[in-house]
Amino acid sequence: MTETVCEVVITASDAEWLAAFTRRLVERRLAACGHTITAIRSIYRWQGAVEDEAEARVALHTRLSLVDAIVEVAEREHPYEVPCVLAMPVAGGNPRYLQWVLDETATG
């Protein structure tokens, strides 16, 4: 395998919006899949206040080389002023699954 697979985490306040966003990324081959958790609780500081909000979270499996494209799409389409988009390289895993992720995504 010549390219690094990564997991990209994105959060949003609306689980249905996040599912539709994930579908668009998969359709564009920017991600092979997305595993969504529809109910998480986010506690964070925003504009000087501590917030405590319900959110949804998706973990996308993709190529590290596609992260910049995912960030660009999130910046355009996400309803948040500053969307959470975090990428973490995958250190290992089932080689056949990792190859599937590469096969199902666009080359960077």
Biopython code that builds the backbone (N, CA, C, O; Angstrom):
import numpy as np
from Bio.PDB.StructureBuilder import StructureBuilder

atoms = [
    (1, "MET", "N", (0.850, -1.168, 0.000)),
    (1, "MET", "CA", (0.000, 0.000, 0.000)),
    (1, "MET", "C", (0.898, 1.234, 0.000)),
    (1, "MET", "O", (1.748, 1.383, 0.877)),
    (2, "THR", "N", (0.715, 2.102, -0.962)),
    (2, "THR", "CA", (1.596, 3.253, -1.095)),
    (2, "THR", "C", (1.013, 4.518, -0.475)),
    (2, "THR", "O", (1.744, 5.487, -0.273)),
    (3, "GLU", "N", (-0.267, 4.536, -0.172)),
    (3, "GLU", "CA", (-0.873, 5.742, 0.380)),
    (3, "GLU", "C", (-1.433, 5.458, 1.758)),
    (3, "GLU", "O", (-1.859, 4.342, 2.058)),
    (4, "THR", "N", (-1.425, 6.495, 2.600)),
    (4, "THR", "CA", (-1.915, 6.376, 3.963)),
    (4, "THR", "C", (-3.426, 6.518, 4.008)),
    (4, "THR", "O", (-3.996, 7.432, 3.412)),
    (5, "VAL", "N", (-4.065, 5.604, 4.720)),
    (5, "VAL", "CA", (-5.495, 5.700, 4.997)),
    (5, "VAL", "C", (-5.640, 6.514, 6.274)),
    (5, "VAL", "O", (-4.794, 6.435, 7.164)),
    (6, "CYS", "N", (-6.704, 7.291, 6.364)),
    (6, "CYS", "CA", (-6.936, 8.058, 7.577)),
    (6, "CYS", "C", (-8.410, 8.035, 7.938)),
    (6, "CYS", "O", (-9.267, 7.672, 7.131)),
    (7, "GLU", "N", (-8.679, 8.432, 9.170)),
    (7, "GLU", "CA", (-10.042, 8.614, 9.637)),
    (7, "GLU", "C", (-10.248, 10.108, 9.833)),
    (7, "GLU", "O", (-9.444, 10.777, 10.484)),
    (8, "VAL", "N", (-11.320, 10.619, 9.270)),
    (8, "VAL", "CA", (-11.645, 12.036, 9.386)),
    (8, "VAL", "C", (-12.932, 12.152, 10.205)),
    (8, "VAL", "O", (-13.963, 11.581, 9.849)),
    (9, "VAL", "N", (-12.854, 12.892, 11.295)),
    (9, "VAL", "CA", (-14.005, 13.110, 12.164)),
    (9, "VAL", "C", (-14.608, 14.475, 11.852)),
    (9, "VAL", "O", (-13.903, 15.482, 11.777)),
    (10, "ILE", "N", (-15.924, 14.487, 11.672)),
    (10, "ILE", "CA", (-16.670, 15.729, 11.460)),
    (10, "ILE", "C", (-17.884, 15.691, 12.371)),
    (10, "ILE", "O", (-18.528, 14.651, 12.512)),
    (11, "THR", "N", (-18.201, 16.829, 12.993)),
    (11, "THR", "CA", (-19.389, 16.922, 13.831)),
    (11, "THR", "C", (-20.350, 17.951, 13.257)),
    (11, "THR", "O", (-19.955, 18.839, 12.501)),
    (12, "ALA", "N", (-21.625, 17.818, 13.630)),
    (12, "ALA", "CA", (-22.657, 18.769, 13.218)),
    (12, "ALA", "C", (-23.818, 18.680, 14.197)),
    (12, "ALA", "O", (-23.990, 17.672, 14.882)),
    (13, "SER", "N", (-24.606, 19.730, 14.255)),
    (13, "SER", "CA", (-25.740, 19.732, 15.181)),
    (13, "SER", "C", (-26.916, 18.912, 14.671)),
    (13, "SER", "O", (-27.752, 18.473, 15.461)),
    (14, "ASP", "N", (-26.990, 18.701, 13.374)),
    (14, "ASP", "CA", (-28.125, 18.013, 12.756)),
    (14, "ASP", "C", (-27.659, 16.684, 12.164)),
    (14, "ASP", "O", (-26.913, 16.670, 11.186)),
    (15, "ALA", "N", (-28.093, 15.573, 12.751)),
    (15, "ALA", "CA", (-27.663, 14.240, 12.309)),
    (15, "ALA", "C", (-28.080, 13.949, 10.868)),
    (15, "ALA", "O", (-27.336, 13.303, 10.130)),
    (16, "GLU", "N", (-29.256, 14.415, 10.462)),
    (16, "GLU", "CA", (-29.714, 14.176, 9.088)),
    (16, "GLU", "C", (-28.883, 14.972, 8.088)),
    (16, "GLU", "O", (-28.545, 14.467, 7.017)),
    (17, "TRP", "N", (-28.554, 16.209, 8.433)),
    (17, "TRP", "CA", (-27.681, 16.988, 7.560)),
    (17, "TRP", "C", (-26.333, 16.282, 7.424)),
    (17, "TRP", "O", (-25.789, 16.181, 6.324)),
    (18, "LEU", "N", (-25.797, 15.795, 8.544)),
    (18, "LEU", "CA", (-24.493, 15.133, 8.523)),
    (18, "LEU", "C", (-24.535, 13.863, 7.679)),
    (18, "LEU", "O", (-23.581, 13.571, 6.959)),
    (19, "ALA", "N", (-25.630, 13.102, 7.757)),
    (19, "ALA", "CA", (-25.763, 11.891, 6.933)),
    (19, "ALA", "C", (-25.796, 12.256, 5.448)),
    (19, "ALA", "O", (-25.162, 11.588, 4.631)),
    (20, "ALA", "N", (-26.521, 13.296, 5.103)),
    (20, "ALA", "CA", (-26.582, 13.724, 3.699)),
    (20, "ALA", "C", (-25.219, 14.229, 3.232)),
    (20, "ALA", "O", (-24.804, 13.950, 2.108)),
    (21, "PHE", "N", (-24.534, 14.961, 4.080)),
    (21, "PHE", "CA", (-23.186, 15.452, 3.773)),
    (21, "PHE", "C", (-22.240, 14.279, 3.545)),
    (21, "PHE", "O", (-21.453, 14.282, 2.599)),
    (22, "THR", "N", (-22.321, 13.280, 4.412)),
    (22, "THR", "CA", (-21.491, 12.073, 4.277)),
    (22, "THR", "C", (-21.780, 11.379, 2.954)),
    (22, "THR", "O", (-20.859, 10.965, 2.250)),
    (23, "ARG", "N", (-23.052, 11.253, 2.619)),
    (23, "ARG", "CA", (-23.429, 10.618, 1.343)),
    (23, "ARG", "C", (-22.803, 11.366, 0.166)),
    (23, "ARG", "O", (-22.301, 10.738, -0.766)),
    (24, "ARG", "N", (-22.828, 12.696, 0.199)),
    (24, "ARG", "CA", (-22.228, 13.476, -0.894)),
    (24, "ARG", "C", (-20.731, 13.215, -0.991)),
    (24, "ARG", "O", (-20.196, 13.101, -2.094)),
    (25, "LEU", "N", (-20.049, 13.118, 0.142)),
    (25, "LEU", "CA", (-18.612, 12.836, 0.120)),
    (25, "LEU", "C", (-18.325, 11.458, -0.456)),
    (25, "LEU", "O", (-17.385, 11.288, -1.233)),
    (26, "VAL", "N", (-19.137, 10.469, -0.076)),
    (26, "VAL", "CA", (-18.950, 9.110, -0.604)),
    (26, "VAL", "C", (-19.262, 9.091, -2.101)),
    (26, "VAL", "O", (-18.533, 8.469, -2.874)),
    (27, "GLU", "N", (-20.330, 9.761, -2.515)),
    (27, "GLU", "CA", (-20.669, 9.807, -3.944)),
    (27, "GLU", "C", (-19.557, 10.446, -4.763)),
    (27, "GLU", "O", (-19.313, 10.038, -5.898)),
    (28, "ARG", "N", (-18.877, 11.448, -4.197)),
    (28, "ARG", "CA", (-17.769, 12.132, -4.887)),
    (28, "ARG", "C", (-16.448, 11.376, -4.752)),
    (28, "ARG", "O", (-15.414, 11.820, -5.251)),
    (29, "ARG", "N", (-16.493, 10.234, -4.074)),
    (29, "ARG", "CA", (-15.314, 9.381, -3.838)),
    (29, "ARG", "C", (-14.251, 10.085, -2.982)),
    (29, "ARG", "O", (-13.064, 9.767, -3.061)),
    (30, "LEU", "N", (-14.698, 11.044, -2.166)),
    (30, "LEU", "CA", (-13.781, 11.676, -1.227)),
    (30, "LEU", "C", (-13.650, 10.837, 0.045)),
    (30, "LEU", "O", (-12.713, 11.023, 0.821)),
    (31, "ALA", "N", (-14.583, 9.921, 0.254)),
    (31, "ALA", "CA", (-14.523, 8.979, 1.371)),
    (31, "ALA", "C", (-15.089, 7.648, 0.902)),
    (31, "ALA", "O", (-15.993, 7.607, 0.068)),
    (32, "ALA", "N", (-14.552, 6.559, 1.445)),
    (32, "ALA", "CA", (-15.081, 5.236, 1.115)),
    (32, "ALA", "C", (-16.358, 4.964, 1.892)),
    (32, "ALA", "O", (-17.266, 4.300, 1.392)),
    (33, "CYS", "N", (-16.427, 5.479, 3.119)),
    (33, "CYS", "CA", (-17.597, 5.263, 3.959)),
    (33, "CYS", "C", (-17.578, 6.254, 5.104)),
    (33, "CYS", "O", (-16.591, 6.954, 5.326)),
    (34, "GLY", "N", (-18.675, 6.300, 5.820)),
    (34, "GLY", "CA", (-18.767, 7.118, 7.020)),
    (34, "GLY", "C", (-19.586, 6.397, 8.063)),
    (34, "GLY", "O", (-20.688, 5.928, 7.779)),
    (35, "HIS", "N", (-19.064, 6.307, 9.255)),
    (35, "HIS", "CA", (-19.769, 5.679, 10.374)),
    (35, "HIS", "C", (-20.281, 6.793, 11.280)),
    (35, "HIS", "O", (-19.496, 7.532, 11.874)),
    (36, "THR", "N", (-21.594, 6.906, 11.378)),
    (36, "THR", "CA", (-22.206, 8.028, 12.080)),
    (36, "THR", "C", (-22.720, 7.613, 13.449)),
    (36, "THR", "O", (-23.349, 6.567, 13.610)),
    (37, "ILE", "N", (-22.438, 8.450, 14.418)),
    (37, "ILE", "CA", (-23.037, 8.348, 15.747)),
    (37, "ILE", "C", (-23.978, 9.539, 15.839)),
    (37, "ILE", "O", (-23.544, 10.689, 15.775)),
    (38, "THR", "N", (-25.265, 9.261, 15.988)),
    (38, "THR", "CA", (-26.254, 10.331, 15.872)),
    (38, "THR", "C", (-26.468, 11.130, 17.149)),
    (38, "THR", "O", (-27.085, 12.194, 17.107)),
    (39, "ALA", "N", (-25.980, 10.649, 18.271)),
    (39, "ALA", "CA", (-26.188, 11.392, 19.523)),
    (39, "ALA", "C", (-24.895, 11.425, 20.330)),
    (39, "ALA", "O", (-24.513, 10.443, 20.967)),
    (40, "ILE", "N", (-24.235, 12.573, 20.287)),
    (40, "ILE", "CA", (-23.091, 12.805, 21.158)),
    (40, "ILE", "C", (-23.345, 14.112, 21.895)),
    (40, "ILE", "O", (-24.211, 14.901, 21.515)),
    (41, "ARG", "N", (-22.593, 14.322, 22.930)),
    (41, "ARG", "CA", (-22.696, 15.563, 23.686)),
    (41, "ARG", "C", (-21.370, 16.274, 23.586)),
    (41, "ARG", "O", (-20.335, 15.710, 23.941)),
    (42, "SER", "N", (-21.383, 17.500, 23.110)),
    (42, "SER", "CA", (-20.166, 18.279, 22.935)),
    (42, "SER", "C", (-20.141, 19.416, 23.945)),
    (42, "SER", "O", (-21.092, 20.189, 24.062)),
    (43, "ILE", "N", (-19.045, 19.499, 24.664)),
    (43, "ILE", "CA", (-18.818, 20.590, 25.606)),
    (43, "ILE", "C", (-17.577, 21.312, 25.114)),
    (43, "ILE", "O", (-16.512, 20.708, 24.987)),
    (44, "TYR", "N", (-17.710, 22.602, 24.839)),
    (44, "TYR", "CA", (-16.621, 23.334, 24.213)),
    (44, "TYR", "C", (-16.739, 24.826, 24.549)),
    (44, "TYR", "O", (-17.788, 25.309, 24.975)),
    (45, "ARG", "N", (-15.648, 25.518, 24.345)),
    (45, "ARG", "CA", (-15.644, 26.974, 24.539)),
    (45, "ARG", "C", (-15.843, 27.613, 23.160)),
    (45, "ARG", "O", (-15.152, 27.266, 22.202)),
    (46, "TRP", "N", (-16.791, 28.546, 23.069)),
    (46, "TRP", "CA", (-17.058, 29.253, 21.815)),
    (46, "TRP", "C", (-17.373, 30.706, 22.134)),
    (46, "TRP", "O", (-18.308, 31.004, 22.878)),
    (47, "GLN", "N", (-16.597, 31.587, 21.574)),
    (47, "GLN", "CA", (-16.774, 33.029, 21.720)),
    (47, "GLN", "C", (-16.915, 33.430, 23.192)),
    (47, "GLN", "O", (-17.790, 34.213, 23.561)),
    (48, "GLY", "N", (-16.030, 32.871, 24.017)),
    (48, "GLY", "CA", (-15.939, 33.247, 25.421)),
    (48, "GLY", "C", (-16.879, 32.526, 26.367)),
    (48, "GLY", "O", (-16.811, 32.743, 27.577)),
    (49, "ALA", "N", (-17.753, 31.677, 25.854)),
    (49, "ALA", "CA", (-18.704, 30.962, 26.716)),
    (49, "ALA", "C", (-18.499, 29.458, 26.569)),
    (49, "ALA", "O", (-18.119, 28.973, 25.504)),
    (50, "VAL", "N", (-18.753, 28.735, 27.644)),
    (50, "VAL", "CA", (-18.711, 27.275, 27.592)),
    (50, "VAL", "C", (-20.085, 26.789, 27.144)),
    (50, "VAL", "O", (-21.104, 27.088, 27.767)),
    (51, "GLU", "N", (-20.088, 26.035, 26.052)),
    (51, "GLU", "CA", (-21.324, 25.505, 25.465)),
    (51, "GLU", "C", (-21.457, 24.024, 25.797)),
    (51, "GLU", "O", (-20.456, 23.339, 26.007)),
    (52, "ASP", "N", (-22.671, 23.538, 25.845)),
    (52, "ASP", "CA", (-22.975, 22.124, 26.118)),
    (52, "ASP", "C", (-24.128, 21.762, 25.190)),
    (52, "ASP", "O", (-25.283, 22.078, 25.476)),
    (53, "GLU", "N", (-23.814, 21.100, 24.080)),
    (53, "GLU", "CA", (-24.796, 20.897, 23.013)),
    (53, "GLU", "C", (-24.848, 19.456, 22.529)),
    (53, "GLU", "O", (-23.863, 18.722, 22.608)),
    (54, "ALA", "N", (-26.008, 19.066, 22.031)),
    (54, "ALA", "CA", (-26.161, 17.781, 21.352)),
    (54, "ALA", "C", (-25.626, 17.923, 19.930)),
    (54, "ALA", "O", (-25.887, 18.918, 19.254)),
    (55, "GLU", "N", (-24.876, 16.919, 19.487)),
    (55, "GLU", "CA", (-24.346, 16.902, 18.126)),
    (55, "GLU", "C", (-24.358, 15.470, 17.601)),
    (55, "GLU", "O", (-24.655, 14.525, 18.332)),
    (56, "ALA", "N", (-24.035, 15.335, 16.340)),
    (56, "ALA", "CA", (-23.787, 14.048, 15.702)),
    (56, "ALA", "C", (-22.334, 14.053, 15.244)),
    (56, "ALA", "O", (-21.716, 15.107, 15.098)),
    (57, "ARG", "N", (-21.796, 12.841, 15.017)),
    (57, "ARG", "CA", (-20.378, 12.699, 14.650)),
    (57, "ARG", "C", (-20.268, 11.630, 13.574)),
    (57, "ARG", "O", (-20.923, 10.590, 13.645)),
    (58, "VAL", "N", (-19.440, 11.894, 12.586)),
    (58, "VAL", "CA", (-19.146, 10.885, 11.579)),
    (58, "VAL", "C", (-17.643, 10.636, 11.560)),
    (58, "VAL", "O", (-16.843, 11.559, 11.709)),
    (59, "ALA", "N", (-17.279, 9.378, 11.376)),
    (59, "ALA", "CA", (-15.884, 8.982, 11.167)),
    (59, "ALA", "C", (-15.789, 8.487, 9.731)),
    (59, "ALA", "O", (-16.287, 7.413, 9.396)),
    (60, "LEU", "N", (-15.145, 9.282, 8.893)),
    (60, "LEU", "CA", (-14.966, 8.931, 7.487)),
    (60, "LEU", "C", (-13.679, 8.135, 7.319)),
    (60, "LEU", "O", (-12.689, 8.408, 7.998)),
    (61, "HIS", "N", (-13.684, 7.173, 6.439)),
    (61, "HIS", "CA", (-12.459, 6.444, 6.084)),
    (61, "HIS", "C", (-12.094, 6.841, 4.667)),
    (61, "HIS", "O", (-12.893, 6.707, 3.740)),
    (62, "THR", "N", (-10.868, 7.333, 4.516)),
    (62, "THR", "CA", (-10.452, 7.922, 3.252)),
    (62, "THR", "C", (-8.937, 7.896, 3.121)),
    (62, "THR", "O", (-8.236, 7.311, 3.946)),
    (63, "ARG", "N", (-8.449, 8.535, 2.079)),
    (63, "ARG", "CA", (-7.013, 8.707, 1.853)),
    (63, "ARG", "C", (-6.551, 10.001, 2.523)),
    (63, "ARG", "O", (-7.276, 10.996, 2.520)),
    (64, "LEU", "N", (-5.371, 9.989, 3.086)),
    (64, "LEU", "CA", (-4.805, 11.198, 3.671)),
    (64, "LEU", "C", (-4.720, 12.312, 2.630)),
    (64, "LEU", "O", (-4.891, 13.486, 2.957)),
    (65, "SER", "N", (-4.460, 11.948, 1.391)),
    (65, "SER", "CA", (-4.328, 12.952, 0.329)),
    (65, "SER", "C", (-5.646, 13.641, -0.012)),
    (65, "SER", "O", (-5.638, 14.646, -0.723)),
    (66, "LEU", "N", (-6.779, 13.131, 0.475)),
    (66, "LEU", "CA", (-8.083, 13.744, 0.187)),
    (66, "LEU", "C", (-8.581, 14.653, 1.309)),
    (66, "LEU", "O", (-9.638, 15.273, 1.184)),
    (67, "VAL", "N", (-7.830, 14.733, 2.394)),
    (67, "VAL", "CA", (-8.276, 15.527, 3.538)),
    (67, "VAL", "C", (-8.476, 16.990, 3.158)),
    (67, "VAL", "O", (-9.484, 17.584, 3.540)),
    (68, "ASP", "N", (-7.555, 17.581, 2.425)),
    (68, "ASP", "CA", (-7.707, 18.988, 2.040)),
    (68, "ASP", "C", (-8.985, 19.212, 1.241)),
    (68, "ASP", "O", (-9.655, 20.228, 1.425)),
    (69, "ALA", "N", (-9.330, 18.286, 0.364)),
    (69, "ALA", "CA", (-10.564, 18.409, -0.418)),
    (69, "ALA", "C", (-11.793, 18.311, 0.486)),
    (69, "ALA", "O", (-12.770, 19.033, 0.285)),
    (70, "ILE", "N", (-11.750, 17.426, 1.475)),
    (70, "ILE", "CA", (-12.863, 17.301, 2.424)),
    (70, "ILE", "C", (-13.009, 18.587, 3.232)),
    (70, "ILE", "O", (-14.125, 19.055, 3.460)),
    (71, "VAL", "N", (-11.893, 19.155, 3.663)),
    (71, "VAL", "CA", (-11.936, 20.423, 4.406)),
    (71, "VAL", "C", (-12.559, 21.510, 3.535)),
    (71, "VAL", "O", (-13.389, 22.281, 4.017)),
    (72, "GLU", "N", (-12.174, 21.584, 2.272)),
    (72, "GLU", "CA", (-12.742, 22.587, 1.359)),
    (72, "GLU", "C", (-14.252, 22.436, 1.227)),
    (72, "GLU", "O", (-14.984, 23.424, 1.269)),
    (73, "VAL", "N", (-14.717, 21.203, 1.067)),
    (73, "VAL", "CA", (-16.155, 20.964, 0.947)),
    (73, "VAL", "C", (-16.858, 21.357, 2.250)),
    (73, "VAL", "O", (-17.913, 21.990, 2.223)),
    (74, "ALA", "N", (-16.274, 20.984, 3.377)),
    (74, "ALA", "CA", (-16.874, 21.337, 4.670)),
    (74, "ALA", "C", (-16.938, 22.855, 4.847)),
    (74, "ALA", "O", (-17.936, 23.380, 5.339)),
    (75, "GLU", "N", (-15.894, 23.550, 4.453)),
    (75, "GLU", "CA", (-15.893, 25.012, 4.570)),
    (75, "GLU", "C", (-17.012, 25.637, 3.735)),
    (75, "GLU", "O", (-17.597, 26.641, 4.143)),
    (76, "ARG", "N", (-17.312, 25.063, 2.583)),
    (76, "ARG", "CA", (-18.370, 25.584, 1.701)),
    (76, "ARG", "C", (-19.769, 25.194, 2.169)),
    (76, "ARG", "O", (-20.688, 26.013, 2.130)),
    (77, "GLU", "N", (-19.936, 23.927, 2.618)),
    (77, "GLU", "CA", (-21.281, 23.385, 2.812)),
    (77, "GLU", "C", (-21.730, 23.275, 4.264)),
    (77, "GLU", "O", (-22.932, 23.231, 4.527)),
    (78, "HIS", "N", (-20.813, 23.231, 5.197)),
    (78, "HIS", "CA", (-21.169, 23.007, 6.605)),
    (78, "HIS", "C", (-21.835, 24.254, 7.182)),
    (78, "HIS", "O", (-21.406, 25.371, 6.896)),
    (79, "PRO", "N", (-22.881, 24.071, 7.993)),
    (79, "PRO", "CA", (-23.552, 25.236, 8.567)),
    (79, "PRO", "C", (-22.756, 25.948, 9.669)),
    (79, "PRO", "O", (-23.070, 27.092, 9.998)),
    (80, "TYR", "N", (-21.750, 25.310, 10.238)),
    (80, "TYR", "CA", (-20.968, 25.949, 11.293)),
    (80, "TYR", "C", (-20.009, 26.984, 10.721)),
    (80, "TYR", "O", (-19.510, 26.832, 9.606)),
    (81, "GLU", "N", (-19.762, 28.019, 11.478)),
    (81, "GLU", "CA", (-18.778, 29.027, 11.105)),
    (81, "GLU", "C", (-17.375, 28.415, 11.048)),
    (81, "GLU", "O", (-16.581, 28.739, 10.165)),
    (82, "VAL", "N", (-17.087, 27.527, 12.000)),
    (82, "VAL", "CA", (-15.797, 26.825, 12.052)),
    (82, "VAL", "C", (-16.092, 25.339, 12.235)),
    (82, "VAL", "O", (-16.164, 24.863, 13.368)),
    (83, "PRO", "N", (-16.264, 24.593, 11.132)),
    (83, "PRO", "CA", (-16.584, 23.167, 11.275)),
    (83, "PRO", "C", (-15.411, 22.361, 11.842)),
    (83, "PRO", "O", (-14.248, 22.612, 11.527)),
    (84, "CYS", "N", (-15.754, 21.395, 12.681)),
    (84, "CYS", "CA", (-14.759, 20.450, 13.192)),
    (84, "CYS", "C", (-14.469, 19.426, 12.104)),
    (84, "CYS", "O", (-15.346, 18.651, 11.722)),
    (85, "VAL", "N", (-13.247, 19.425, 11.611)),
    (85, "VAL", "CA", (-12.776, 18.423, 10.651)),
    (85, "VAL", "C", (-11.373, 18.041, 11.112)),
    (85, "VAL", "O", (-10.439, 18.835, 10.998)),
    (86, "LEU", "N", (-11.229, 16.829, 11.631)),
    (86, "LEU", "CA", (-9.945, 16.361, 12.147)),
    (86, "LEU", "C", (-9.562, 15.065, 11.459)),
    (86, "LEU", "O", (-10.379, 14.150, 11.356)),
    (87, "ALA", "N", (-8.335, 14.977, 10.990)),
    (87, "ALA", "CA", (-7.857, 13.778, 10.303)),
    (87, "ALA", "C", (-6.770, 13.107, 11.131)),
    (87, "ALA", "O", (-5.851, 13.760, 11.625)),
    (88, "MET", "N", (-6.893, 11.783, 11.273)),
    (88, "MET", "CA", (-5.910, 10.989, 11.995)),
    (88, "MET", "C", (-5.441, 9.836, 11.113)),
    (88, "MET", "O", (-6.261, 9.030, 10.672)),
    (89, "PRO", "N", (-4.149, 9.743, 10.851)),
    (89, "PRO", "CA", (-3.656, 8.627, 10.044)),
    (89, "PRO", "C", (-3.928, 7.290, 10.739)),
    (89, "PRO", "O", (-3.867, 7.191, 11.965)),
    (90, "VAL", "N", (-4.222, 6.287, 9.952)),
    (90, "VAL", "CA", (-4.434, 4.938, 10.477)),
    (90, "VAL", "C", (-3.079, 4.235, 10.516)),
    (90, "VAL", "O", (-2.390, 4.139, 9.500)),
    (91, "ALA", "N", (-2.709, 3.749, 11.688)),
    (91, "ALA", "CA", (-1.402, 3.107, 11.877)),
    (91, "ALA", "C", (-1.396, 1.660, 11.402)),
    (91, "ALA", "O", (-0.332, 1.113, 11.114)),
    (92, "GLY", "N", (-2.548, 1.042, 11.316)),
    (92, "GLY", "CA", (-2.616, -0.357, 10.897)),
    (92, "GLY", "C", (-4.058, -0.795, 10.837)),
    (92, "GLY", "O", (-4.974, -0.024, 11.126)),
    (93, "GLY", "N", (-4.246, -2.040, 10.458)),
    (93, "GLY", "CA", (-5.594, -2.582, 10.369)),
    (93, "GLY", "C", (-5.634, -3.747, 9.415)),
    (93, "GLY", "O", (-4.599, -4.223, 8.949)),
    (94, "ASN", "N", (-6.825, -4.198, 9.129)),
    (94, "ASN", "CA", (-7.023, -5.299, 8.187)),
    (94, "ASN", "C", (-6.542, -4.838, 6.811)),
    (94, "ASN", "O", (-7.130, -3.920, 6.239)),
    (95, "PRO", "N", (-5.497, -5.445, 6.271)),
    (95, "PRO", "CA", (-4.972, -4.994, 4.971)),
    (95, "PRO", "C", (-6.029, -5.001, 3.865)),
    (95, "PRO", "O", (-6.016, -4.132, 2.993)),
    (96, "ARG", "N", (-6.937, -5.969, 3.894)),
    (96, "ARG", "CA", (-7.972, -6.010, 2.856)),
    (96, "ARG", "C", (-8.940, -4.846, 3.000)),
    (96, "ARG", "O", (-9.400, -4.303, 1.995)),
    (97, "TYR", "N", (-9.262, -4.449, 4.240)),
    (97, "TYR", "CA", (-10.138, -3.298, 4.458)),
    (97, "TYR", "C", (-9.440, -2.014, 4.027)),
    (97, "TYR", "O", (-10.039, -1.172, 3.357)),
    (98, "LEU", "N", (-8.192, -1.865, 4.404)),
    (98, "LEU", "CA", (-7.436, -0.668, 4.019)),
    (98, "LEU", "C", (-7.350, -0.555, 2.504)),
    (98, "LEU", "O", (-7.460, 0.541, 1.954)),
    (99, "GLN", "N", (-7.155, -1.674, 1.832)),
    (99, "GLN", "CA", (-7.116, -1.650, 0.368)),
    (99, "GLN", "C", (-8.476, -1.275, -0.204)),
    (99, "GLN", "O", (-8.558, -0.553, -1.197)),
    (100, "TRP", "N", (-9.540, -1.765, 0.422)),
    (100, "TRP", "CA", (-10.891, -1.399, -0.022)),
    (100, "TRP", "C", (-11.089, 0.118, 0.074)),
    (100, "TRP", "O", (-11.647, 0.727, -0.839)),
    (101, "VAL", "N", (-10.636, 0.729, 1.172)),
    (101, "VAL", "CA", (-10.759, 2.181, 1.319)),
    (101, "VAL", "C", (-10.054, 2.873, 0.158)),
    (101, "VAL", "O", (-10.598, 3.804, -0.435)),
    (102, "LEU", "N", (-8.851, 2.423, -0.167)),
    (102, "LEU", "CA", (-8.112, 3.022, -1.286)),
    (102, "LEU", "C", (-8.821, 2.788, -2.610)),
    (102, "LEU", "O", (-8.875, 3.682, -3.455)),
    (103, "ASP", "N", (-9.363, 1.596, -2.794)),
    (103, "ASP", "CA", (-10.051, 1.279, -4.054)),
    (103, "ASP", "C", (-11.312, 2.115, -4.251)),
    (103, "ASP", "O", (-11.686, 2.416, -5.385)),
    (104, "GLU", "N", (-11.966, 2.489, -3.159)),
    (104, "GLU", "CA", (-13.263, 3.188, -3.244)),
    (104, "GLU", "C", (-13.137, 4.701, -3.193)),
    (104, "GLU", "O", (-14.151, 5.399, -3.220)),
    (105, "THR", "N", (-11.919, 5.226, -3.121)),
    (105, "THR", "CA", (-11.724, 6.669, -3.081)),
    (105, "THR", "C", (-10.919, 7.125, -4.291)),
    (105, "THR", "O", (-10.189, 6.354, -4.914)),
    (106, "ALA", "N", (-11.080, 8.393, -4.594)),
    (106, "ALA", "CA", (-10.363, 8.986, -5.718)),
    (106, "ALA", "C", (-8.883, 9.115, -5.363)),
    (106, "ALA", "O", (-8.533, 9.306, -4.199)),
    (107, "THR", "N", (-8.035, 9.012, -6.351)),
    (107, "THR", "CA", (-6.630, 9.269, -6.105)),
    (107, "THR", "C", (-6.455, 10.757, -5.864)),
    (107, "THR", "O", (-7.050, 11.582, -6.557)),
    (108, "GLY", "N", (-5.622, 11.101, -4.859)),
    (108, "GLY", "CA", (-5.438, 12.493, -4.453)),
    (108, "GLY", "C", (-4.989, 13.346, -5.579)),
    (108, "GLY", "O", (-4.787, 14.547, -5.402)),
]
sb = StructureBuilder()
sb.init_structure("model")
sb.init_model(0)
sb.init_chain("A")
sb.init_seg("    ")
for serial, (resi, resn, name, xyz) in enumerate(atoms, 1):
    if name == "N":
        sb.init_residue(resn, " ", resi, " ")
    sb.init_atom(name, np.array(xyz, "f"), 0.0, 1.0, " ", f" {name:<3s}", serial, name[0])
structure = sb.get_structure()
